[in-house]
Amino acid sequence: MTFLKLVGLIYTVAQVLMPCLPPVPLSSEVLFTDQYLGKWYYIGVASWDDEDIESYKAVDNSVVELKKGENNTLIMAGALHQEDQCINVAWTYHVDPDLDPVMTEGLAENIGVFLDGKWIKCPTCLIVAKLHPSNGFLRVMLFDRNEKTSADLVKKFKSKMGCFFVIDRFFISPRTKDFCKLEGTE
């Protein structure tokens, strides 16, 4: 058994005994595998301030693709169904091997961390935490490989966010419209 598997096993046991342990950050080495690269469906966002998630309230649904970029980057390309429009956007996460699993995102040097969905008992989920140090924004976004979202999954996400006490604002995408097509991927 490798050292990392042993640490993972210890963490799993500790998580049962202490359910508010923080989630496991995923290194770029792990994220650059087929397990994480590919299509994800946006479920919702959490924060400590309504203003931090206000812009998400116009998004009915979103689908993103996570892919390896050039020069040690991770690209998240998304198609957002916002009001009656499909908007394609992309975020670039720069991996500094000395800081991995913490990544910088965009020109503003925002901080991004990708977290294991097993924390909320969802092996098909991915959690992305983004901190914008210059303005204090914090966003924690939930994605799933499955297009359909269960109420139980949303409940688990909200419950785990409650472990941090200050993260008590949520917006779950309503998904009343068709998903937009990701440009350049289909």
Stockholm file with secondary structure:
# STOCKHOLM 1.0

chainA/1-186         MTFLKLVGLIYTVAQVLMPCLPPVPLSSEVLFTDQYLGKWYYIGVASWDDEDIESYKAVDNSVVELKKGENNTLIMAGALHQEDQCINVAWTYHVDPDLDPVMTEGLAENIGVFLDGKWIKCPTCLIVAKLHPSNGFLRVMLFDRNEKTSADLVKKFKSKMGCFFVIDRFFISPRTKDFCKLEGTE
#=GR chainA/1-186 SS CCHHHHHHHHHHHHHHHSTTSCCCBCCHHHHTSTTTSEEEEEEEEEESSHHHHGGGGGEEEEEEEEEECSSSEEEEEEEEEETTEEEEEEEEEEECTTTTTCEEETTTTEEEEEEEGGGGTCTTEEEEEEEETTTTEEEEEEEESSSSCCHHHHHHHHHHHGGGSSCCEEEECCCCSCCCCCTTTC
#=GC SS_cons         CCHHHHHHHHHHHHHHHSTTSCCCBCCHHHHTSTTTSEEEEEEEEEESSHHHHGGGGGEEEEEEEEEECSSSEEEEEEEEEETTEEEEEEEEEEECTTTTTCEEETTTTEEEEEEEGGGGTCTTEEEEEEEETTTTEEEEEEEESSSSCCHHHHHHHHHHHGGGSSCCEEEECCCCSCCCCCTTTC
//
